[in-house]
Amino acid sequence: MSAASMRRIKEVAGLDRRRNRKALGCFLVEGMRSLEASLDADAHLVDVFVSEGESVSSTILDRLEQRNVPVYEVSDRDMQKMSDVTTPAGVLAVAHFPEGLHDAPTTMPRMLYLDGLQDPGNVGTLIRTAAWLGVDAVIAAPGTADFFSPKVVRSSMGGIWDVALHQLESTKANSEWLDALQDQGVGIWTADMNGEVYTDWQPGRPSVLTIGSEGAWYIRSRQHSGQRIGSDTLPLWSPGGRESKCFGRRRHFDVALVESLVPRMYIL
């Protein structure tokens, strides 16, 4: 392993900010398990950094060498600069964004649409759940936490490699994608206290399941109607193409319930 330049260390340290990730088209992958998952997924890795004294198996080093991925040894202090956690894992990689990131699909059988979810931990959890349940693609509307922020990547626990990820960068791109779905007759489903009972739910393919914040769906629902799936056990709402009585009560949106139950019913 060779030594990393201070310029490269500073550049990698800047990847905790979205504008820098976007400018370089790269993001951070931290920890040995995450590195192994990226190798298993044949991700495009740029380089890898290892703290002094950190042990890396010869198998991992061989796999990196076969892919011509440079491996650098850095001090604990420099690793701390590059990592966004208090106690770094000792191994950190830089990976390229996946291809087609901004080209959201309209024909994949099972799509999950995140509309304005801003908590990185929740977004990462939903990506992980979607990957585990066999969702084909996860699409993010503007205002949703960046899929490639360090916290989202950690929370996904490798799920970012197992499902297609797409980010709609502008309101125009988002509206055009929703218009295309409607033009093609794709079902857009949302959770609603007064919607169809989830045990009777049989969405066609392709279809989209929406999970979003109140403010985000309130704006877009006026132009794009959605079908509704509901349950008396889920404190969720959706306007379904018109204003809902639930808006006045501002019902609590529980992402944990959604990610554990509604996507499961969507797949099964």
C-alpha positions, -999 to +999 in steps of 0.1 A: +000+000+000+013+034-009+007+067+009-022+090-002-015+126-011-029+154+011-048+167-019-066+134-023-074+131+014-089+166+013-109+158-018-123+126-002-131+144+031-153+168+010-175+139-001-196+143+030-213+173+012-238+167-016-224+194-039-190+178-039-205+143-045-224+157-074-194+175-088-172+144-087-199+118-093-186+098-063-196+088-028-181+072+003-184+035+013-171+029+048-163-003+066-150-037+056-184-053+051-196-024+029-164-027+009-169-065+004-205-058-006-194-033-032-169-058-046-196-085-048-218-061-067-190-052-091-193-016-082-170+009-099-145+017-071-121+047-075-097+040-045-096+026-010-080+040+022-069+019+051-058+032+085-023+024+098-023-010+115-057-020+101-058-056+089-071-062+054-073-098+041-052-109+012-084-120-006-098-084-005-065-069-016-063-094-045-098-085-056-089-048-055-057-054-074-076-074-101-098-044-106-069-020-106-082-001-076-054+016-057-052+011-020-036+038+002-025+037+038-034+067+059-029+079+095-057+076+120-059+114+120-064+115+082-090+087+083-109+108+109-109+137+084-123+116+056-149+097+077-181+113+090-184+091+121-168+097+155-150+063+154-140+054+119-141+018+108-106+019+095-114+011+059-130+036+035-136+034-003-147+059-029-172+046-055-187+061-086-224+068-088-243+040-107-251+046-143-286+060-152-289+077-118-311+105-132-331+083-158-360+071-137-378+041-152-415+038-160-418+001-169-401-018-141-426-041-124-422-029-088-412+007-081-409+025-048-412+063-050-398+084-021-414+118-021-398+144+001-385+121+028-356+141+044-344+118+072-313+099+058-318+071+083-353+064+071-343+066+035-315+042+040-338+018+058-364+019+030-337+012+004-326-018+025-361-030+029-369-025-008-338-045-018-347-073+006-383-076-007-373-076-044-384-041-054-369-033-088-362+004-084-363+031-058-370+066-072-364+098-052-383+131-058-366+164-053-363+172-016-357+136-006-324+128+013-295+121-011-292+083-016-254+086-014-250+107+017-229+087+042-258+081+066-281+068+039-253+045+026-247+032+061-284+027+069-290+008+037-265-018+049-255-027+014-290-023-001-277+004-024-260-024-045-291-046-047-318-023-061-317+003-090-316+038-076-328+069-094-329+105-083-351+131-100-331+163-097-357+189-106-394+196-102-397+195-140-380+161-142-403+148-114-435+161-131-424+146-165-418+112-149-452+113-132-468+123-165-451+094-183-464+070-157-500+082-161-497+082-199-486+046-198-514+036-174-490+027-145-508+024-112-496+049-085-505+037-050-503+056-018-512+049+018-545+063+031-566+058+062-597+056+040-581+036+012-585+000+001-579-026+028-543-038+023-552-075+025-573-071-006-547-052-024-536-066-058-516-040-077-509-046-114-475-046-129-459-022-134-469-001-104-455+025-081-459+026-043-454+061-029-440+069+005-438+107+011-441+136+035-473+155+039-461+187+023-446+170-007-476+149-016-500+177-009-484+198-037-480+170-063-513+153-056-532+182-072-518+173-106-513+135-103-540+113-089-531+082-070-549+050-060-551+043-023-542+015+000-553+018+036-553+001+070-569+010+103-536+000+119-515+025+099-517+062+107-511+072+071-528+094+046-528+103+009-549+128-010-555+103-038-559+132-063-579+155-041-576+172-007-581+148+022-599+154+055-567+142+071-548+173+061-565+193+088-554+168+115-518+165+101-517+128+110-483+114+120-463+098+093-446+067+106-419+055+082-411+025+104-446+011+100-445+018+062-412+001+056-421-029+077-457-036+064-468-018+033-439-027+010-442-063+022-478-064+011-467-047-022-444-076-030-464-105-016 
